[in-house]
Structure formats: structure tokens, C-alpha cells
Amino acid sequence: MSLMITVRMSTERVEKVDALVASGAYATRADLVRAAVDELLRREEEAAIDRAIIEGYTRMPPTEEELRWAEAAARRSVAAEPW
């Protein structure tokens, strides 16, 4: 199911939206707005995951052994890159 919503925007913002649509970047204003909302929701989901990871490491920090292992793994990964 989909719902229609009404959004007020300044003339300047609508002109910028219309320019993107006219350039072919988006088929319609609605497509642009959907893409913008999808991107915002994606960023918010990623930020929530980041906050959860930080909270977990704050609550239970890595041990010295885990830090040594992580550093060694990072060094091996960098050394394996064909810079």
C-alpha cells in the first residue's frame, strides 16, 4: 500500500528539484523525493548500527589480546594490498 503526502517547499528548492528532473537525473519530482527519503532512511539505519557498535564496545571493551590480534590482521591486510 502507498500513501500520498503533501510537502511544502520553497520556490528555490522546487526549482532545484525541477532542474534535476529536467536534466534526466530523475524521471519525476516524486521519484526524486522517494530517492531522497530512501537515502535519508539508509543513513539513519547506518547511524543506528554505528551507535549500537559503539555502545557495545563501550560496555565491553576489547581485551589487550584482541587488540593485538586486530592490529596484526590489519597489518597483514595492508601488506597484501597491491599499492
PyMOL Python script that loads the backbone (N, CA, C, O; Angstrom):
from pymol import cmd

cmd.read_pdbstr("""\
ATOM      1  N   MET A   1       0.840  -1.174   0.000  1.00  0.00           N
ATOM      2  CA  MET A   1       0.000   0.000   0.000  1.00  0.00           C
ATOM      3  C   MET A   1       0.889   1.242   0.000  1.00  0.00           C
ATOM      4  O   MET A   1       1.949   1.253   0.625  1.00  0.00           O
ATOM      5  N   SER A   2       0.470   2.247  -0.676  1.00  0.00           N
ATOM      6  CA  SER A   2       1.200   3.512  -0.666  1.00  0.00           C
ATOM      7  C   SER A   2       0.246   4.631  -0.281  1.00  0.00           C
ATOM      8  O   SER A   2      -0.962   4.550  -0.507  1.00  0.00           O
ATOM      9  N   LEU A   3       0.809   5.663   0.300  1.00  0.00           N
ATOM     10  CA  LEU A   3       0.035   6.817   0.721  1.00  0.00           C
ATOM     11  C   LEU A   3       0.566   8.055   0.023  1.00  0.00           C
ATOM     12  O   LEU A   3       1.763   8.158  -0.246  1.00  0.00           O
ATOM     13  N   MET A   4      -0.305   8.975  -0.264  1.00  0.00           N
ATOM     14  CA  MET A   4       0.111  10.240  -0.839  1.00  0.00           C
ATOM     15  C   MET A   4       0.294  11.230   0.293  1.00  0.00           C
ATOM     16  O   MET A   4      -0.546  11.325   1.188  1.00  0.00           O
ATOM     17  N   ILE A   5       1.397  11.970   0.252  1.00  0.00           N
ATOM     18  CA  ILE A   5       1.621  13.015   1.237  1.00  0.00           C
ATOM     19  C   ILE A   5       1.859  14.333   0.512  1.00  0.00           C
ATOM     20  O   ILE A   5       2.264  14.356  -0.650  1.00  0.00           O
ATOM     21  N   THR A   6       1.605  15.411   1.208  1.00  0.00           N
ATOM     22  CA  THR A   6       1.832  16.741   0.652  1.00  0.00           C
ATOM     23  C   THR A   6       2.979  17.378   1.412  1.00  0.00           C
ATOM     24  O   THR A   6       3.022  17.338   2.642  1.00  0.00           O
ATOM     25  N   VAL A   7       3.904  17.964   0.676  1.00  0.00           N
ATOM     26  CA  VAL A   7       5.073  18.593   1.286  1.00  0.00           C
ATOM     27  C   VAL A   7       5.192  20.009   0.746  1.00  0.00           C
ATOM     28  O   VAL A   7       5.127  20.235  -0.462  1.00  0.00           O
ATOM     29  N   ARG A   8       5.366  20.954   1.652  1.00  0.00           N
ATOM     30  CA  ARG A   8       5.597  22.342   1.229  1.00  0.00           C
ATOM     31  C   ARG A   8       7.095  22.561   1.098  1.00  0.00           C
ATOM     32  O   ARG A   8       7.877  22.153   1.957  1.00  0.00           O
ATOM     33  N   MET A   9       7.483  23.219  -0.005  1.00  0.00           N
ATOM     34  CA  MET A   9       8.883  23.555  -0.240  1.00  0.00           C
ATOM     35  C   MET A   9       8.956  24.969  -0.768  1.00  0.00           C
ATOM     36  O   MET A   9       8.015  25.481  -1.376  1.00  0.00           O
ATOM     37  N   SER A  10      10.102  25.592  -0.520  1.00  0.00           N
ATOM     38  CA  SER A  10      10.313  26.933  -1.046  1.00  0.00           C
ATOM     39  C   SER A  10      10.395  26.871  -2.569  1.00  0.00           C
ATOM     40  O   SER A  10      10.694  25.827  -3.149  1.00  0.00           O
ATOM     41  N   THR A  11      10.127  27.993  -3.191  1.00  0.00           N
ATOM     42  CA  THR A  11      10.214  28.088  -4.647  1.00  0.00           C
ATOM     43  C   THR A  11      11.621  27.726  -5.115  1.00  0.00           C
ATOM     44  O   THR A  11      11.790  27.033  -6.118  1.00  0.00           O
ATOM     45  N   GLU A  12      12.614  28.194  -4.392  1.00  0.00           N
ATOM     46  CA  GLU A  12      14.007  27.914  -4.763  1.00  0.00           C
ATOM     47  C   GLU A  12      14.279  26.402  -4.741  1.00  0.00           C
ATOM     48  O   GLU A  12      14.915  25.867  -5.649  1.00  0.00           O
ATOM     49  N   ARG A  13      13.796  25.733  -3.713  1.00  0.00           N
ATOM     50  CA  ARG A  13      14.022  24.288  -3.614  1.00  0.00           C
ATOM     51  C   ARG A  13      13.304  23.559  -4.750  1.00  0.00           C
ATOM     52  O   ARG A  13      13.868  22.643  -5.348  1.00  0.00           O
ATOM     53  N   VAL A  14      12.081  23.951  -5.047  1.00  0.00           N
ATOM     54  CA  VAL A  14      11.330  23.300  -6.130  1.00  0.00           C
ATOM     55  C   VAL A  14      12.026  23.537  -7.463  1.00  0.00           C
ATOM     56  O   VAL A  14      12.064  22.640  -8.305  1.00  0.00           O
ATOM     57  N   GLU A  15      12.569  24.715  -7.666  1.00  0.00           N
ATOM     58  CA  GLU A  15      13.295  24.988  -8.910  1.00  0.00           C
ATOM     59  C   GLU A  15      14.510  24.069  -9.039  1.00  0.00           C
ATOM     60  O   GLU A  15      14.811  23.594 -10.134  1.00  0.00           O
ATOM     61  N   LYS A  16      15.205  23.816  -7.936  1.00  0.00           N
ATOM     62  CA  LYS A  16      16.353  22.906  -7.966  1.00  0.00           C
ATOM     63  C   LYS A  16      15.898  21.466  -8.242  1.00  0.00           C
ATOM     64  O   LYS A  16      16.552  20.733  -8.984  1.00  0.00           O
ATOM     65  N   VAL A  17      14.787  21.077  -7.644  1.00  0.00           N
ATOM     66  CA  VAL A  17      14.223  19.746  -7.908  1.00  0.00           C
ATOM     67  C   VAL A  17      13.872  19.630  -9.382  1.00  0.00           C
ATOM     68  O   VAL A  17      14.217  18.643 -10.031  1.00  0.00           O
ATOM     69  N   ASP A  18      13.191  20.629  -9.905  1.00  0.00           N
ATOM     70  CA  ASP A  18      12.794  20.607 -11.320  1.00  0.00           C
ATOM     71  C   ASP A  18      14.000  20.569 -12.246  1.00  0.00           C
ATOM     72  O   ASP A  18      13.956  19.931 -13.298  1.00  0.00           O
ATOM     73  N   ALA A  19      15.077  21.247 -11.864  1.00  0.00           N
ATOM     74  CA  ALA A  19      16.286  21.225 -12.691  1.00  0.00           C
ATOM     75  C   ALA A  19      16.864  19.808 -12.736  1.00  0.00           C
ATOM     76  O   ALA A  19      17.307  19.357 -13.793  1.00  0.00           O
ATOM     77  N   LEU A  20      16.864  19.111 -11.614  1.00  0.00           N
ATOM     78  CA  LEU A  20      17.352  17.732 -11.603  1.00  0.00           C
ATOM     79  C   LEU A  20      16.468  16.829 -12.451  1.00  0.00           C
ATOM     80  O   LEU A  20      16.965  15.955 -13.161  1.00  0.00           O
ATOM     81  N   VAL A  21      15.172  17.039 -12.377  1.00  0.00           N
ATOM     82  CA  VAL A  21      14.252  16.243 -13.201  1.00  0.00           C
ATOM     83  C   VAL A  21      14.485  16.566 -14.684  1.00  0.00           C
ATOM     84  O   VAL A  21      14.542  15.661 -15.517  1.00  0.00           O
ATOM     85  N   ALA A  22      14.617  17.842 -15.004  1.00  0.00           N
ATOM     86  CA  ALA A  22      14.842  18.247 -16.398  1.00  0.00           C
ATOM     87  C   ALA A  22      16.162  17.700 -16.932  1.00  0.00           C
ATOM     88  O   ALA A  22      16.282  17.432 -18.127  1.00  0.00           O
ATOM     89  N   SER A  23      17.156  17.533 -16.057  1.00  0.00           N
ATOM     90  CA  SER A  23      18.449  17.022 -16.500  1.00  0.00           C
ATOM     91  C   SER A  23      18.409  15.520 -16.777  1.00  0.00           C
ATOM     92  O   SER A  23      19.338  14.960 -17.359  1.00  0.00           O
ATOM     93  N   GLY A  24      17.328  14.882 -16.353  1.00  0.00           N
ATOM     94  CA  GLY A  24      17.212  13.441 -16.549  1.00  0.00           C
ATOM     95  C   GLY A  24      17.713  12.619 -15.378  1.00  0.00           C
ATOM     96  O   GLY A  24      17.685  11.389 -15.425  1.00  0.00           O
ATOM     97  N   ALA A  25      18.173  13.288 -14.320  1.00  0.00           N
ATOM     98  CA  ALA A  25      18.669  12.569 -13.151  1.00  0.00           C
ATOM     99  C   ALA A  25      17.545  11.778 -12.486  1.00  0.00           C
ATOM    100  O   ALA A  25      17.785  10.708 -11.926  1.00  0.00           O
ATOM    101  N   TYR A  26      16.341  12.291 -12.543  1.00  0.00           N
ATOM    102  CA  TYR A  26      15.151  11.626 -12.006  1.00  0.00           C
ATOM    103  C   TYR A  26      14.023  11.794 -13.014  1.00  0.00           C
ATOM    104  O   TYR A  26      13.955  12.789 -13.735  1.00  0.00           O
ATOM    105  N   ALA A  27      13.150  10.813 -13.049  1.00  0.00           N
ATOM    106  CA  ALA A  27      12.048  10.859 -14.023  1.00  0.00           C
ATOM    107  C   ALA A  27      10.987  11.881 -13.626  1.00  0.00           C
ATOM    108  O   ALA A  27      10.411  12.556 -14.479  1.00  0.00           O
ATOM    109  N   THR A  28      10.738  11.986 -12.332  1.00  0.00           N
ATOM    110  CA  THR A  28       9.689  12.889 -11.843  1.00  0.00           C
ATOM    111  C   THR A  28      10.105  13.492 -10.512  1.00  0.00           C
ATOM    112  O   THR A  28      11.068  13.044  -9.890  1.00  0.00           O
ATOM    113  N   ARG A  29       9.376  14.506 -10.082  1.00  0.00           N
ATOM    114  CA  ARG A  29       9.602  15.059  -8.756  1.00  0.00           C
ATOM    115  C   ARG A  29       9.418  13.970  -7.690  1.00  0.00           C
ATOM    116  O   ARG A  29      10.202  13.865  -6.746  1.00  0.00           O
ATOM    117  N   ALA A  30       8.381  13.177  -7.861  1.00  0.00           N
ATOM    118  CA  ALA A  30       8.090  12.116  -6.892  1.00  0.00           C
ATOM    119  C   ALA A  30       9.244  11.124  -6.806  1.00  0.00           C
ATOM    120  O   ALA A  30       9.590  10.676  -5.713  1.00  0.00           O
ATOM    121  N   ASP A  31       9.844  10.772  -7.945  1.00  0.00           N
ATOM    122  CA  ASP A  31      10.993   9.857  -7.930  1.00  0.00           C
ATOM    123  C   ASP A  31      12.160  10.457  -7.149  1.00  0.00           C
ATOM    124  O   ASP A  31      12.832   9.758  -6.391  1.00  0.00           O
ATOM    125  N   LEU A  32      12.395  11.749  -7.338  1.00  0.00           N
ATOM    126  CA  LEU A  32      13.467  12.422  -6.618  1.00  0.00           C
ATOM    127  C   LEU A  32      13.191  12.421  -5.119  1.00  0.00           C
ATOM    128  O   LEU A  32      14.087  12.135  -4.325  1.00  0.00           O
ATOM    129  N   VAL A  33      11.974  12.733  -4.732  1.00  0.00           N
ATOM    130  CA  VAL A  33      11.635  12.774  -3.308  1.00  0.00           C
ATOM    131  C   VAL A  33      11.750  11.383  -2.701  1.00  0.00           C
ATOM    132  O   VAL A  33      12.269  11.240  -1.594  1.00  0.00           O
ATOM    133  N   ARG A  34      11.276  10.352  -3.404  1.00  0.00           N
ATOM    134  CA  ARG A  34      11.410   8.979  -2.896  1.00  0.00           C
ATOM    135  C   ARG A  34      12.876   8.604  -2.717  1.00  0.00           C
ATOM    136  O   ARG A  34      13.249   8.009  -1.706  1.00  0.00           O
ATOM    137  N   ALA A  35      13.706   8.951  -3.698  1.00  0.00           N
ATOM    138  CA  ALA A  35      15.136   8.637  -3.616  1.00  0.00           C
ATOM    139  C   ALA A  35      15.776   9.367  -2.437  1.00  0.00           C
ATOM    140  O   ALA A  35      16.604   8.797  -1.727  1.00  0.00           O
ATOM    141  N   ALA A  36      15.397  10.615  -2.230  1.00  0.00           N
ATOM    142  CA  ALA A  36      15.954  11.395  -1.120  1.00  0.00           C
ATOM    143  C   ALA A  36      15.538  10.797   0.225  1.00  0.00           C
ATOM    144  O   ALA A  36      16.360  10.692   1.136  1.00  0.00           O
ATOM    145  N   VAL A  37      14.276  10.408   0.354  1.00  0.00           N
ATOM    146  CA  VAL A  37      13.807   9.811   1.606  1.00  0.00           C
ATOM    147  C   VAL A  37      14.487   8.466   1.831  1.00  0.00           C
ATOM    148  O   VAL A  37      14.895   8.159   2.951  1.00  0.00           O
ATOM    149  N   ASP A  38      14.614   7.660   0.773  1.00  0.00           N
ATOM    150  CA  ASP A  38      15.301   6.368   0.902  1.00  0.00           C
ATOM    151  C   ASP A  38      16.735   6.554   1.376  1.00  0.00           C
ATOM    152  O   ASP A  38      17.207   5.801   2.229  1.00  0.00           O
ATOM    153  N   GLU A  39      17.434   7.550   0.833  1.00  0.00           N
ATOM    154  CA  GLU A  39      18.814   7.817   1.231  1.00  0.00           C
ATOM    155  C   GLU A  39      18.883   8.271   2.682  1.00  0.00           C
ATOM    156  O   GLU A  39      19.761   7.830   3.424  1.00  0.00           O
ATOM    157  N   LEU A  40      17.982   9.132   3.092  1.00  0.00           N
ATOM    158  CA  LEU A  40      17.948   9.579   4.481  1.00  0.00           C
ATOM    159  C   LEU A  40      17.696   8.403   5.422  1.00  0.00           C
ATOM    160  O   LEU A  40      18.364   8.280   6.448  1.00  0.00           O
ATOM    161  N   LEU A  41      16.740   7.540   5.082  1.00  0.00           N
ATOM    162  CA  LEU A  41      16.444   6.380   5.915  1.00  0.00           C
ATOM    163  C   LEU A  41      17.639   5.431   5.983  1.00  0.00           C
ATOM    164  O   LEU A  41      17.927   4.878   7.045  1.00  0.00           O
ATOM    165  N   ARG A  42      18.338   5.236   4.861  1.00  0.00           N
ATOM    166  CA  ARG A  42      19.520   4.379   4.841  1.00  0.00           C
ATOM    167  C   ARG A  42      20.594   4.931   5.767  1.00  0.00           C
ATOM    168  O   ARG A  42      21.202   4.187   6.536  1.00  0.00           O
ATOM    169  N   ARG A  43      20.826   6.239   5.692  1.00  0.00           N
ATOM    170  CA  ARG A  43      21.839   6.868   6.547  1.00  0.00           C
ATOM    171  C   ARG A  43      21.467   6.747   8.020  1.00  0.00           C
ATOM    172  O   ARG A  43      22.329   6.496   8.862  1.00  0.00           O
ATOM    173  N   GLU A  44      20.197   6.925   8.328  1.00  0.00           N
ATOM    174  CA  GLU A  44      19.748   6.817   9.712  1.00  0.00           C
ATOM    175  C   GLU A  44      19.911   5.387  10.225  1.00  0.00           C
ATOM    176  O   GLU A  44      20.294   5.182  11.377  1.00  0.00           O
ATOM    177  N   GLU A  45      19.624   4.399   9.377  1.00  0.00           N
ATOM    178  CA  GLU A  45      19.818   3.000   9.783  1.00  0.00           C
ATOM    179  C   GLU A  45      21.296   2.713  10.046  1.00  0.00           C
ATOM    180  O   GLU A  45      21.634   2.047  11.025  1.00  0.00           O
ATOM    181  N   GLU A  46      22.168   3.211   9.184  1.00  0.00           N
ATOM    182  CA  GLU A  46      23.604   3.021   9.378  1.00  0.00           C
ATOM    183  C   GLU A  46      24.076   3.708  10.660  1.00  0.00           C
ATOM    184  O   GLU A  46      24.901   3.160  11.391  1.00  0.00           O
ATOM    185  N   ALA A  47      23.556   4.898  10.931  1.00  0.00           N
ATOM    186  CA  ALA A  47      23.934   5.620  12.146  1.00  0.00           C
ATOM    187  C   ALA A  47      23.479   4.851  13.389  1.00  0.00           C
ATOM    188  O   ALA A  47      24.192   4.821  14.392  1.00  0.00           O
ATOM    189  N   ALA A  48      22.297   4.229  13.329  1.00  0.00           N
ATOM    190  CA  ALA A  48      21.810   3.440  14.462  1.00  0.00           C
ATOM    191  C   ALA A  48      22.713   2.231  14.695  1.00  0.00           C
ATOM    192  O   ALA A  48      22.997   1.880  15.840  1.00  0.00           O
ATOM    193  N   ILE A  49      23.161   1.600  13.623  1.00  0.00           N
ATOM    194  CA  ILE A  49      24.086   0.470  13.748  1.00  0.00           C
ATOM    195  C   ILE A  49      25.401   0.941  14.346  1.00  0.00           C
ATOM    196  O   ILE A  49      25.952   0.284  15.230  1.00  0.00           O
ATOM    197  N   ASP A  50      25.912   2.080  13.869  1.00  0.00           N
ATOM    198  CA  ASP A  50      27.152   2.634  14.416  1.00  0.00           C
ATOM    199  C   ASP A  50      27.021   2.899  15.914  1.00  0.00           C
ATOM    200  O   ASP A  50      27.917   2.572  16.692  1.00  0.00           O
ATOM    201  N   ARG A  51      25.894   3.497  16.310  1.00  0.00           N
ATOM    202  CA  ARG A  51      25.687   3.784  17.739  1.00  0.00           C
ATOM    203  C   ARG A  51      25.656   2.493  18.546  1.00  0.00           C
ATOM    204  O   ARG A  51      26.208   2.440  19.645  1.00  0.00           O
ATOM    205  N   ALA A  52      25.016   1.448  18.015  1.00  0.00           N
ATOM    206  CA  ALA A  52      24.948   0.170  18.728  1.00  0.00           C
ATOM    207  C   ALA A  52      26.339  -0.451  18.874  1.00  0.00           C
ATOM    208  O   ALA A  52      26.663  -1.007  19.923  1.00  0.00           O
ATOM    209  N   ILE A  53      27.155  -0.359  17.833  1.00  0.00           N
ATOM    210  CA  ILE A  53      28.520  -0.900  17.900  1.00  0.00           C
ATOM    211  C   ILE A  53      29.332  -0.136  18.946  1.00  0.00           C
ATOM    212  O   ILE A  53      30.024  -0.741  19.766  1.00  0.00           O
ATOM    213  N   ILE A  54      29.246   1.179  18.911  1.00  0.00           N
ATOM    214  CA  ILE A  54      29.978   1.994  19.885  1.00  0.00           C
ATOM    215  C   ILE A  54      29.519   1.662  21.301  1.00  0.00           C
ATOM    216  O   ILE A  54      30.345   1.528  22.203  1.00  0.00           O
ATOM    217  N   GLU A  55      28.229   1.529  21.501  1.00  0.00           N
ATOM    218  CA  GLU A  55      27.701   1.207  22.821  1.00  0.00           C
ATOM    219  C   GLU A  55      28.221  -0.147  23.288  1.00  0.00           C
ATOM    220  O   GLU A  55      28.575  -0.315  24.455  1.00  0.00           O
ATOM    221  N   GLY A  56      28.264  -1.112  22.367  1.00  0.00           N
ATOM    222  CA  GLY A  56      28.764  -2.439  22.718  1.00  0.00           C
ATOM    223  C   GLY A  56      30.222  -2.421  23.125  1.00  0.00           C
ATOM    224  O   GLY A  56      30.601  -3.039  24.120  1.00  0.00           O
ATOM    225  N   TYR A  57      31.047  -1.713  22.358  1.00  0.00           N
ATOM    226  CA  TYR A  57      32.474  -1.639  22.695  1.00  0.00           C
ATOM    227  C   TYR A  57      32.706  -0.804  23.955  1.00  0.00           C
ATOM    228  O   TYR A  57      33.670  -1.039  24.684  1.00  0.00           O
ATOM    229  N   THR A  58      31.833   0.164  24.213  1.00  0.00           N
ATOM    230  CA  THR A  58      31.945   0.946  25.441  1.00  0.00           C
ATOM    231  C   THR A  58      31.597   0.075  26.647  1.00  0.00           C
ATOM    232  O   THR A  58      32.257   0.121  27.685  1.00  0.00           O
ATOM    233  N   ARG A  59      30.546  -0.715  26.479  1.00  0.00           N
ATOM    234  CA  ARG A  59      30.103  -1.596  27.561  1.00  0.00           C
ATOM    235  C   ARG A  59      31.100  -2.721  27.804  1.00  0.00           C
ATOM    236  O   ARG A  59      31.348  -3.103  28.948  1.00  0.00           O
ATOM    237  N   MET A  60      31.679  -3.257  26.708  1.00  0.00           N
ATOM    238  CA  MET A  60      32.608  -4.375  26.820  1.00  0.00           C
ATOM    239  C   MET A  60      33.802  -4.120  25.896  1.00  0.00           C
ATOM    240  O   MET A  60      33.833  -4.613  24.768  1.00  0.00           O
ATOM    241  N   PRO A  61      34.782  -3.349  26.376  1.00  0.00           N
ATOM    242  CA  PRO A  61      35.940  -3.014  25.536  1.00  0.00           C
ATOM    243  C   PRO A  61      36.737  -4.268  25.155  1.00  0.00           C
ATOM    244  O   PRO A  61      36.711  -5.272  25.867  1.00  0.00           O
ATOM    245  N   PRO A  62      37.442  -4.194  24.027  1.00  0.00           N
ATOM    246  CA  PRO A  62      38.274  -5.339  23.628  1.00  0.00           C
ATOM    247  C   PRO A  62      39.425  -5.539  24.612  1.00  0.00           C
ATOM    248  O   PRO A  62      39.900  -4.597  25.246  1.00  0.00           O
ATOM    249  N   THR A  63      39.853  -6.782  24.717  1.00  0.00           N
ATOM    250  CA  THR A  63      40.990  -7.098  25.583  1.00  0.00           C
ATOM    251  C   THR A  63      42.287  -6.731  24.866  1.00  0.00           C
ATOM    252  O   THR A  63      42.292  -6.475  23.662  1.00  0.00           O
ATOM    253  N   GLU A  64      43.374  -6.709  25.613  1.00  0.00           N
ATOM    254  CA  GLU A  64      44.687  -6.436  25.011  1.00  0.00           C
ATOM    255  C   GLU A  64      45.012  -7.483  23.950  1.00  0.00           C
ATOM    256  O   GLU A  64      45.554  -7.153  22.895  1.00  0.00           O
ATOM    257  N   GLU A  65      44.686  -8.727  24.224  1.00  0.00           N
ATOM    258  CA  GLU A  65      44.937  -9.793  23.259  1.00  0.00           C
ATOM    259  C   GLU A  65      44.147  -9.562  21.971  1.00  0.00           C
ATOM    260  O   GLU A  65      44.682  -9.727  20.874  1.00  0.00           O
ATOM    261  N   GLU A  66      42.886  -9.184  22.101  1.00  0.00           N
ATOM    262  CA  GLU A  66      42.067  -8.911  20.916  1.00  0.00           C
ATOM    263  C   GLU A  66      42.620  -7.723  20.133  1.00  0.00           C
ATOM    264  O   GLU A  66      42.607  -7.736  18.902  1.00  0.00           O
ATOM    265  N   LEU A  67      43.100  -6.704  20.826  1.00  0.00           N
ATOM    266  CA  LEU A  67      43.682  -5.546  20.145  1.00  0.00           C
ATOM    267  C   LEU A  67      44.949  -5.934  19.384  1.00  0.00           C
ATOM    268  O   LEU A  67      45.163  -5.476  18.262  1.00  0.00           O
ATOM    269  N   ARG A  68      45.784  -6.770  19.987  1.00  0.00           N
ATOM    270  CA  ARG A  68      46.996  -7.239  19.291  1.00  0.00           C
ATOM    271  C   ARG A  68      46.617  -8.037  18.049  1.00  0.00           C
ATOM    272  O   ARG A  68      47.212  -7.859  16.986  1.00  0.00           O
ATOM    273  N   TRP A  69      45.618  -8.922  18.183  1.00  0.00           N
ATOM    274  CA  TRP A  69      45.171  -9.723  17.049  1.00  0.00           C
ATOM    275  C   TRP A  69      44.650  -8.823  15.929  1.00  0.00           C
ATOM    276  O   TRP A  69      44.978  -9.027  14.760  1.00  0.00           O
ATOM    277  N   ALA A  70      43.834  -7.823  16.292  1.00  0.00           N
ATOM    278  CA  ALA A  70      43.257  -6.915  15.296  1.00  0.00           C
ATOM    279  C   ALA A  70      44.345  -6.119  14.573  1.00  0.00           C
ATOM    280  O   ALA A  70      44.284  -5.943  13.356  1.00  0.00           O
ATOM    281  N   GLU A  71      45.329  -5.645  15.318  1.00  0.00           N
ATOM    282  CA  GLU A  71      46.414  -4.894  14.687  1.00  0.00           C
ATOM    283  C   GLU A  71      47.208  -5.780  13.734  1.00  0.00           C
ATOM    284  O   GLU A  71      47.556  -5.354  12.633  1.00  0.00           O
ATOM    285  N   ALA A  72      47.492  -7.001  14.150  1.00  0.00           N
ATOM    286  CA  ALA A  72      48.235  -7.927  13.282  1.00  0.00           C
ATOM    287  C   ALA A  72      47.443  -8.220  12.012  1.00  0.00           C
ATOM    288  O   ALA A  72      48.010  -8.262  10.921  1.00  0.00           O
ATOM    289  N   ALA A  73      46.141  -8.422  12.150  1.00  0.00           N
ATOM    290  CA  ALA A  73      45.300  -8.686  10.977  1.00  0.00           C
ATOM    291  C   ALA A  73      45.275  -7.481  10.044  1.00  0.00           C
ATOM    292  O   ALA A  73      45.331  -7.633   8.824  1.00  0.00           O
ATOM    293  N   ALA A  74      45.192  -6.284  10.620  1.00  0.00           N
ATOM    294  CA  ALA A  74      45.186  -5.065   9.799  1.00  0.00           C
ATOM    295  C   ALA A  74      46.509  -4.910   9.053  1.00  0.00           C
ATOM    296  O   ALA A  74      46.522  -4.541   7.878  1.00  0.00           O
ATOM    297  N   ARG A  75      47.604  -5.187   9.723  1.00  0.00           N
ATOM    298  CA  ARG A  75      48.909  -5.068   9.076  1.00  0.00           C
ATOM    299  C   ARG A  75      49.044  -6.072   7.917  1.00  0.00           C
ATOM    300  O   ARG A  75      49.588  -5.741   6.863  1.00  0.00           O
ATOM    301  N   ARG A  76      48.545  -7.298   8.123  1.00  0.00           N
ATOM    302  CA  ARG A  76      48.591  -8.302   7.043  1.00  0.00           C
ATOM    303  C   ARG A  76      47.727  -7.855   5.857  1.00  0.00           C
ATOM    304  O   ARG A  76      48.111  -8.034   4.701  1.00  0.00           O
ATOM    305  N   SER A  77      46.578  -7.282   6.147  1.00  0.00           N
ATOM    306  CA  SER A  77      45.697  -6.816   5.076  1.00  0.00           C
ATOM    307  C   SER A  77      46.343  -5.703   4.267  1.00  0.00           C
ATOM    308  O   SER A  77      46.278  -5.707   3.037  1.00  0.00           O
ATOM    309  N   VAL A  78      46.964  -4.754   4.951  1.00  0.00           N
ATOM    310  CA  VAL A  78      47.612  -3.638   4.263  1.00  0.00           C
ATOM    311  C   VAL A  78      48.794  -4.148   3.452  1.00  0.00           C
ATOM    312  O   VAL A  78      49.005  -3.719   2.318  1.00  0.00           O
ATOM    313  N   ALA A  79      49.560  -5.059   4.028  1.00  0.00           N
ATOM    314  CA  ALA A  79      50.727  -5.597   3.313  1.00  0.00           C
ATOM    315  C   ALA A  79      50.307  -6.366   2.068  1.00  0.00           C
ATOM    316  O   ALA A  79      51.060  -6.417   1.096  1.00  0.00           O
ATOM    317  N   ALA A  80      49.137  -6.955   2.079  1.00  0.00           N
ATOM    318  CA  ALA A  80      48.684  -7.758   0.932  1.00  0.00           C
ATOM    319  C   ALA A  80      48.138  -6.883  -0.202  1.00  0.00           C
ATOM    320  O   ALA A  80      47.923  -7.382  -1.306  1.00  0.00           O
ATOM    321  N   GLU A  81      47.913  -5.603   0.046  1.00  0.00           N
ATOM    322  CA  GLU A  81      47.365  -4.709  -0.986  1.00  0.00           C
ATOM    323  C   GLU A  81      48.422  -4.419  -2.057  1.00  0.00           C
ATOM    324  O   GLU A  81      49.594  -4.224  -1.735  1.00  0.00           O
ATOM    325  N   PRO A  82      48.016  -4.391  -3.306  1.00  0.00           N
ATOM    326  CA  PRO A  82      48.966  -4.074  -4.401  1.00  0.00           C
ATOM    327  C   PRO A  82      49.085  -2.563  -4.606  1.00  0.00           C
ATOM    328  O   PRO A  82      48.742  -2.054  -5.673  1.00  0.00           O
ATOM    329  N   TRP A  83      49.557  -1.865  -3.619  1.00  0.00           N
ATOM    330  CA  TRP A  83      49.656  -0.404  -3.681  1.00  0.00           C
ATOM    331  C   TRP A  83      50.516  -0.046  -4.837  1.00  0.00           C
ATOM    332  O   TRP A  83      50.746   1.136  -5.093  1.00  0.00           O
TER     333      TRP A  83
END
""", "prot")
cmd.dss("prot")
cmd.show_as("cartoon", "prot")
cmd.util.cbc("prot")
cmd.orient("prot")
